């Protein structure tokens, strides 16, 4: 069996940021409770992943001055 390969149109950072926005919108329509907290946690994780990926792919990591 061969694995399928998909060409990604958007960068990882953009996909994670879009997922975070979608999760936050979904959480707004959910009543307070465990499910809403789970959605908010996933949104924060996606945002953090987006920032880390952007930072790691930056042209040069400079040491602090």
KAVEN-V759816 format. One record per residue. N is the residue number from 0. RES is the residue in three letters. PHI is phi in degrees with one decimal (NA if undefined). OMEGA is omega in radians with two decimals (none if undefined). NEAR is the number of other ideal C-beta (glycine too) atoms within 8 Angstrom. Layout:
BEGIN
[[N,RES,PHI,OMEGA,NEAR] [N,RES,PHI,OMEGA,NEAR]]
END
This chain:
BEGIN
[[0,UNK,NA,3.12,2] [1,UNK,-97.5,3.09,3] [2,UNK,-82.3,3.08,4] [3,UNK,-84.5,3.10,4] [4,UNK,-118.6,3.13,4] [5,UNK,-116.5,3.06,4] [6,UNK,-82.2,-3.14,4] [7,UNK,-82.0,-3.14,7] [8,UNK,-82.0,-3.12,3] [9,UNK,-103.1,3.12,6] [10,UNK,-73.3,3.12,6] [11,UNK,-59.6,-3.12,9] [12,UNK,-60.5,-3.12,10] [13,UNK,-67.9,3.14,9] [14,UNK,-63.3,3.13,10] [15,UNK,-68.1,3.11,13] [16,UNK,-64.5,3.10,11] [17,UNK,-64.8,3.11,9] [18,UNK,-63.9,3.12,10] [19,UNK,-62.4,3.11,13] [20,UNK,-62.4,-3.13,9] [21,UNK,-63.3,-3.13,8] [22,UNK,-65.9,3.11,13] [23,UNK,-65.5,3.10,11] [24,UNK,-63.5,3.12,8] [25,UNK,-65.1,3.14,9] [26,UNK,-67.6,3.13,11] [27,UNK,-63.2,-3.13,6] [28,UNK,-88.4,-3.11,5] [29,UNK,-101.1,3.11,9] [30,UNK,-65.3,3.13,5] [31,UNK,-56.3,3.13,3] [32,UNK,155.0,-3.05,7] [33,UNK,-64.2,-3.11,5] [34,UNK,-62.6,3.13,8] [35,UNK,-63.5,3.12,11] [36,UNK,-63.4,3.11,8] [37,UNK,-63.8,3.12,8] [38,UNK,-65.1,3.13,13] [39,UNK,-65.7,3.11,11] [40,UNK,-63.6,3.12,8] [41,UNK,-64.0,3.11,9] [42,UNK,-64.6,3.12,14] [43,UNK,-62.9,3.12,9] [44,UNK,-63.8,3.12,8] [45,UNK,-65.9,3.11,13] [46,UNK,-64.0,3.13,11] [47,UNK,-63.2,3.10,8] [48,UNK,-61.2,3.10,10] [49,UNK,-63.8,-3.14,14] [50,UNK,-66.0,-3.13,8] [51,UNK,-65.4,3.13,8] [52,UNK,-62.5,3.12,11] [53,UNK,-63.8,-3.14,9] [54,UNK,-64.6,-3.11,8] [55,UNK,-67.9,-3.12,6] [56,UNK,-93.7,3.12,6] [57,UNK,-66.2,-3.04,7] [58,UNK,-62.3,3.13,2] [59,UNK,-156.9,3.08,4] [60,UNK,-86.9,-3.08,5] [61,UNK,-99.4,3.07,4] [62,UNK,-70.8,3.12,4] [63,UNK,-63.1,-3.11,3] [64,UNK,-90.5,none,2]]
END
